[in-house]
Amino acid sequence: MFKRNDSIIFAIELIIDKQIRYNDPTETAHTYRRLISSSFSDSEARRLIYMALQVELIQLMRYGEAFNNTRFVNNLGSLPDLPEAELN
């Protein structure tokens, strides 16, 4: 099991902030606006996006998989339903 690491959490939060601010990828900023317009707070919307990104990071760290942009975009599109990491 992964241990909580505040510097990693902070780095992921910065990535999400930049994705939203610079609209790159566009799907992240679109998902953020969609969640906000659906009455989620700023912190709730960012937390949901964080979870979609976290699935990709788990796959990368645990299985050495490359970042799967298609899965990431699909997970963003499914929010607020939470994505699941494949933890075989």
C-alpha positions as CSV (number, residue, x, y, z in Angstrom):
1,M,0.0,0.0,0.0
2,F,1.2,3.5,-0.8
3,K,2.1,5.9,2.1
4,R,0.8,9.4,2.2
5,N,3.5,11.8,1.0
6,D,2.6,15.5,1.3
7,S,5.1,16.6,-1.4
8,I,3.6,14.2,-3.9
9,I,0.1,15.4,-3.1
10,F,1.3,19.0,-3.5
11,A,2.9,18.2,-6.9
12,I,-0.3,16.6,-8.1
13,E,-2.3,19.5,-7.0
14,L,0.0,21.9,-8.9
15,I,-0.4,19.7,-12.0
16,I,-4.1,19.9,-11.8
17,D,-4.0,23.7,-11.2
18,K,-1.9,24.2,-14.3
19,Q,-4.1,21.9,-16.4
20,I,-7.2,24.0,-15.4
21,R,-5.4,27.4,-15.7
22,Y,-3.9,26.7,-19.1
23,N,-6.7,24.6,-20.5
24,D,-4.2,21.8,-21.3
25,P,-5.5,19.2,-21.6
26,T,-8.8,20.8,-22.5
27,E,-10.7,17.9,-20.9
28,T,-9.4,18.8,-17.4
29,A,-10.6,22.4,-17.7
30,H,-13.9,21.3,-19.2
31,T,-14.4,18.8,-16.4
32,Y,-13.6,21.4,-13.8
33,R,-16.2,23.8,-15.3
34,R,-18.8,21.1,-15.6
35,L,-18.4,20.1,-12.0
36,I,-18.5,23.7,-10.8
37,S,-21.7,24.3,-12.8
38,S,-23.1,21.1,-11.2
39,S,-22.8,22.8,-7.8
40,F,-19.5,21.2,-6.7
41,S,-17.2,23.6,-4.8
42,D,-13.7,24.5,-6.2
43,S,-12.1,22.1,-3.7
44,E,-14.6,19.3,-4.4
45,A,-14.1,19.6,-8.2
46,R,-10.3,19.6,-7.9
47,R,-10.4,16.6,-5.6
48,L,-12.5,14.6,-8.1
49,I,-10.0,15.5,-10.9
50,Y,-7.2,14.5,-8.5
51,M,-8.7,11.1,-8.2
52,A,-8.9,10.6,-11.9
53,L,-5.2,11.5,-12.2
54,Q,-4.3,9.4,-9.3
55,V,-5.6,6.3,-11.1
56,E,-3.0,6.9,-13.8
57,L,-0.2,7.5,-11.3
58,I,-1.1,4.2,-9.5
59,Q,-0.9,2.3,-12.8
60,L,2.4,4.0,-13.6
61,M,4.0,3.3,-10.2
62,R,2.6,-0.1,-9.5
63,Y,2.7,-1.7,-12.9
64,G,5.1,0.5,-14.9
65,E,2.4,1.4,-17.4
66,A,2.6,4.5,-19.5
67,F,0.2,7.2,-18.9
68,N,-3.1,6.2,-20.6
69,N,-4.6,9.5,-21.8
70,T,-7.7,7.7,-23.1
71,R,-8.5,6.2,-19.7
72,F,-7.7,9.5,-18.0
73,V,-10.1,11.4,-20.3
74,N,-12.8,8.7,-19.9
75,N,-12.4,8.9,-16.1
76,L,-12.7,12.7,-16.2
77,G,-15.9,12.3,-18.3
78,S,-17.4,9.9,-15.7
79,L,-16.9,12.3,-12.8
80,P,-18.4,12.7,-10.3
81,D,-18.6,8.9,-10.4
82,L,-15.2,7.9,-9.0
83,P,-12.8,6.0,-11.2
84,E,-11.3,2.7,-10.0
85,A,-7.6,1.8,-10.3
86,E,-7.0,-1.7,-11.6
87,L,-5.3,-3.2,-8.6
88,N,-4.8,-6.8,-9.8
